[in-house]
């Protein structure tokens, strides 16, 4: 019976079907994860979450990374169970709260709503364009992995240093590099699913969510710096 099934469904077709299933589940969970993100952002703005960290940017930076890596550890540990999905959604709620700091800053500009919409639109355009390229071409972009990881480490070190020194020019440089880096990560991560490098949709969702989140946050930073209209 098993041999007949294998003949009816060639191994290559089964692999394609499995990869398409992972990609479909990833996009479904990714869309769902945006709901707690928006909820967290609204709560954070309404509660003036940004004021809690205004006096200590370094403390905010350390809290963000401690919380983020704690959630990511829990997600990874429970990746193969429904608990992984729960932890992922809690993580996106946390990330929404953290994002409210940038959103509150944007809303202090006269055109703050427009800046947020532009950042969201730009993020969506970049994501759908690069995800389409990776999905349609099925090109393997795994060769980018080492370079992207090195770039990510350097970006984290620069961000930590700027948490101490708070140099505006360095902050803008970091945001510009981050936009390029996380755009490349979208291409890399979607390609990784399409080509079978990532077979767990919870972890795949986490990776792409972080790409989109960081892309949006850094696009917003750049738009505030260059297009923000103060009262």
Backbone torsions as a table, in degrees:
resi	resn	phi	psi	omega
1	UNK	NA	-44.8	-179.1
2	UNK	-61.8	-40.2	-179.8
3	UNK	-65.9	-35.4	177.9
4	UNK	-65.6	-40.0	177.9
5	UNK	-64.6	-39.8	179.0
6	UNK	-65.8	-33.9	177.4
7	UNK	-71.6	-37.2	-178.9
8	UNK	-70.7	-34.4	-179.0
9	UNK	-125.1	92.2	-179.1
10	UNK	-52.1	150.9	-176.7
11	UNK	-56.2	-38.2	-179.4
12	UNK	-63.3	-38.4	178.8
13	UNK	-67.4	-37.7	178.7
14	UNK	-65.6	-39.2	178.4
15	UNK	-64.6	-43.9	178.7
16	UNK	-62.0	-43.1	180.0
17	UNK	-63.0	-40.6	-179.8
18	UNK	-66.8	-42.0	179.3
19	UNK	-66.7	-38.0	176.8
20	UNK	-65.8	-35.2	177.4
21	UNK	-65.1	-44.2	178.7
22	UNK	-62.3	-42.8	-179.6
23	UNK	-65.1	-42.9	179.5
24	UNK	-62.9	-46.0	178.8
25	UNK	-64.9	-35.2	178.3
26	UNK	-63.8	-47.0	-179.7
27	UNK	-66.0	-37.2	178.4
28	UNK	-63.7	-48.1	-179.5
29	UNK	-69.1	-32.8	177.7
30	UNK	-63.7	-44.2	177.2
31	UNK	-62.6	-41.2	178.7
32	UNK	-64.1	-36.6	-177.5
33	UNK	-66.6	-19.8	179.4
34	UNK	-71.4	-24.5	-179.1
35	UNK	-64.9	-52.9	176.4
36	UNK	-65.8	-26.8	176.5
37	UNK	-63.6	-48.1	178.4
38	UNK	-63.8	-42.0	179.1
39	UNK	-60.4	-46.8	178.9
40	UNK	-62.3	-39.8	179.3
41	UNK	-64.4	-42.9	179.3
42	UNK	-64.0	-45.4	178.8
43	UNK	-60.4	-44.4	-179.2
44	UNK	-62.5	-41.4	179.3
45	UNK	-67.9	-44.2	-178.1
46	UNK	-65.1	-34.5	-179.4
47	UNK	-89.7	3.8	-178.5
48	UNK	54.1	50.3	-178.3
49	UNK	-57.8	-31.4	-177.6
50	UNK	-62.1	-32.3	-177.4
51	UNK	-65.8	-25.9	-179.1
52	UNK	-65.5	-25.8	-175.1
53	UNK	-115.2	1.9	-176.1
54	UNK	-61.4	-35.0	-176.9
55	UNK	-81.9	-13.5	-178.1
56	UNK	-144.6	80.4	179.1
57	UNK	-58.4	-35.3	179.9
58	UNK	-65.2	-42.3	178.3
59	UNK	-62.3	-39.9	178.0
60	UNK	-62.9	-42.8	179.9
61	UNK	-61.6	-46.0	-179.0
62	UNK	-67.5	-38.8	177.7
63	UNK	-63.4	-42.7	179.2
64	UNK	-58.4	-49.6	-176.4
65	UNK	-71.9	-35.9	177.4
66	UNK	-63.6	-46.2	179.2
67	UNK	-65.6	-44.8	-177.3
68	UNK	-62.6	-47.9	-178.1
69	UNK	-70.4	-30.5	174.7
70	UNK	-63.7	-45.9	177.9
71	UNK	-64.3	-42.5	-178.2
72	UNK	-65.2	-34.4	175.6
73	UNK	-63.5	-44.1	-179.3
74	UNK	-65.3	-39.2	178.5
75	UNK	-63.5	-46.6	-180.0
76	UNK	-62.8	-38.5	-179.5
77	UNK	-67.3	-29.2	-177.4
78	UNK	-112.3	25.9	-173.7
79	UNK	-60.0	-27.4	-174.6
80	UNK	-98.9	13.2	179.4
81	UNK	-134.0	170.2	179.0
82	UNK	-64.8	-22.6	177.5
83	UNK	-61.7	-30.4	177.9
84	UNK	-62.8	-38.7	177.8
85	UNK	-66.1	-42.1	179.3
86	UNK	-61.7	-47.4	178.5
87	UNK	-62.0	-37.2	178.8
88	UNK	-63.4	-44.0	-179.5
89	UNK	-67.7	-36.3	175.2
90	UNK	-65.4	-38.6	177.1
91	UNK	-61.6	-42.7	-179.2
92	UNK	-69.1	-30.3	173.3
93	UNK	-64.4	-44.5	176.7
94	UNK	-60.0	-43.6	-179.4
95	UNK	-66.3	-33.2	175.1
96	UNK	-63.7	-41.7	176.1
97	UNK	-59.2	-44.2	179.8
98	UNK	-67.0	-35.7	179.2
99	UNK	-66.8	-24.9	-178.9
100	UNK	-61.5	-23.0	177.2
101	UNK	-64.0	-46.6	178.1
102	UNK	-69.2	-38.6	179.3
103	UNK	-64.8	-40.8	177.7
104	UNK	-62.4	-40.0	177.7
105	UNK	-63.2	-41.3	179.7
106	UNK	-65.2	-37.9	-176.8
107	UNK	-71.7	-9.4	174.1
108	UNK	-78.9	-13.0	174.9
109	UNK	-84.7	152.1	179.6
110	UNK	-62.2	-34.2	179.6
111	UNK	-105.9	32.2	-176.0
112	UNK	-58.8	-43.6	179.0
113	UNK	-60.8	-38.9	178.6
114	UNK	-66.5	-40.1	179.5
115	UNK	-62.7	-42.7	179.2
116	UNK	-64.8	-42.3	178.4
117	UNK	-63.8	-40.3	179.1
118	UNK	-65.2	-41.4	178.5
119	UNK	-64.0	-42.1	178.8
120	UNK	-65.0	-44.0	179.1
121	UNK	-64.2	-42.7	178.7
122	UNK	-64.3	-40.3	178.2
123	UNK	-63.4	-44.8	178.8
124	UNK	-62.0	-42.8	-179.5
125	UNK	-63.4	-46.0	-179.9
126	UNK	-63.5	-45.5	-178.3
127	UNK	-61.7	-51.6	-176.3
128	UNK	-66.0	-33.8	178.4
129	UNK	-66.2	-49.8	-176.9
130	UNK	-72.4	-36.7	177.4
131	UNK	-64.2	-36.8	177.6
132	UNK	-66.1	-43.1	177.9
133	UNK	-58.6	-47.7	-178.7
134	UNK	-64.9	-38.4	-176.8
135	UNK	-75.4	-44.1	-175.9
136	UNK	-73.9	-46.1	-177.2
137	UNK	-76.1	-27.3	-176.6
138	UNK	57.0	23.3	177.9
139	UNK	-69.9	141.2	-179.4
140	UNK	-86.9	112.0	179.9
141	UNK	-101.6	21.4	-177.9
142	UNK	-64.0	-22.2	179.7
143	UNK	-63.3	-19.0	-179.5
144	UNK	-78.8	-13.3	-170.5
145	UNK	-54.9	-50.1	-176.7
146	UNK	-64.5	-42.8	-179.4
147	UNK	-64.8	-41.0	179.9
148	UNK	-67.0	-39.2	179.9
149	UNK	-65.2	-42.4	177.2
150	UNK	-62.1	-43.6	178.2
151	UNK	-61.5	-38.5	179.6
152	UNK	-65.7	-43.0	178.4
153	UNK	-61.4	-45.2	179.4
154	UNK	-63.8	-37.0	178.6
155	UNK	-65.6	-41.2	178.7
156	UNK	-65.4	-40.5	178.6
157	UNK	-64.3	-43.9	179.1
158	UNK	-64.6	-38.8	179.4
159	UNK	-66.5	-40.0	177.6
160	UNK	-64.7	-42.4	178.8
161	UNK	-62.7	-39.8	-178.3
162	UNK	-73.9	-18.9	173.6
163	UNK	-65.6	-28.6	176.6
164	UNK	-83.3	-45.1	-170.3
165	UNK	-93.6	-24.6	177.8
166	UNK	49.6	56.9	179.1
167	UNK	-93.7	115.8	-176.3
168	UNK	-56.0	-43.3	-178.8
169	UNK	-63.1	-38.9	178.9
170	UNK	-67.9	-38.0	178.2
171	UNK	-61.1	-41.6	178.7
172	UNK	-67.0	-39.7	178.6
173	UNK	-63.4	-43.2	178.6
174	UNK	-60.9	-43.6	-179.5
175	UNK	-64.8	-40.6	179.8
176	UNK	-64.4	-44.0	178.4
177	UNK	-65.6	-39.3	-179.8
178	UNK	-62.0	-39.0	178.0
179	UNK	-59.3	-45.4	179.4
180	UNK	-67.8	-42.3	-176.6
181	UNK	-64.8	-47.1	-176.4
182	UNK	-77.5	-22.5	170.4
183	UNK	-64.9	-43.8	177.7
184	UNK	-65.1	-34.8	178.6
185	UNK	-66.2	-33.6	175.7
186	UNK	-59.8	-47.5	178.7
187	UNK	-59.7	-44.5	-178.2
188	UNK	-66.0	-46.8	-174.4
189	UNK	-71.1	-40.7	177.6
190	UNK	-66.3	-42.0	177.4
191	UNK	-60.4	-36.3	-179.6
192	UNK	-63.3	-36.1	177.0
193	UNK	-72.3	-47.6	-176.7
194	UNK	-59.3	-35.4	-177.0
195	UNK	-99.0	10.7	172.3
196	UNK	84.1	10.3	179.4
197	UNK	-75.2	-28.5	176.7
198	UNK	-122.7	119.2	-175.2
199	UNK	-112.7	-0.4	179.6
200	UNK	-106.4	116.6	-172.6
201	UNK	-71.4	-23.7	176.9
202	UNK	-67.3	-46.9	178.8
203	UNK	-68.5	-35.9	177.8
204	UNK	-63.3	-41.6	178.2
205	UNK	-63.4	-44.1	179.1
206	UNK	-57.7	-45.2	-177.6
207	UNK	-64.4	-46.5	-178.1
208	UNK	-71.6	-35.3	176.6
209	UNK	-58.6	-45.8	-180.0
210	UNK	-63.7	-36.9	176.2
211	UNK	-59.9	-49.4	-177.3
212	UNK	-66.6	-43.9	-179.1
213	UNK	-59.0	-50.6	-178.3
214	UNK	-68.4	-34.7	176.3
215	UNK	-62.8	-47.6	179.7
216	UNK	-62.2	-48.6	-176.4
217	UNK	-60.5	-41.2	-177.6
218	UNK	-78.2	-32.0	172.0
219	UNK	-62.3	-42.0	179.2
220	UNK	-63.3	-40.8	177.3
221	UNK	-59.4	-43.8	-180.0
222	UNK	-66.9	-41.1	179.0
223	UNK	-64.9	-39.5	177.6
224	UNK	-64.0	-37.9	-177.5
225	UNK	-70.7	-36.8	-172.5
226	UNK	-104.9	-20.6	-175.4
227	UNK	-126.3	-0.4	-178.5
228	UNK	-68.3	134.9	179.4
229	UNK	-110.6	108.1	-179.3
230	UNK	-78.1	150.4	179.2
231	UNK	-66.5	NA	NA
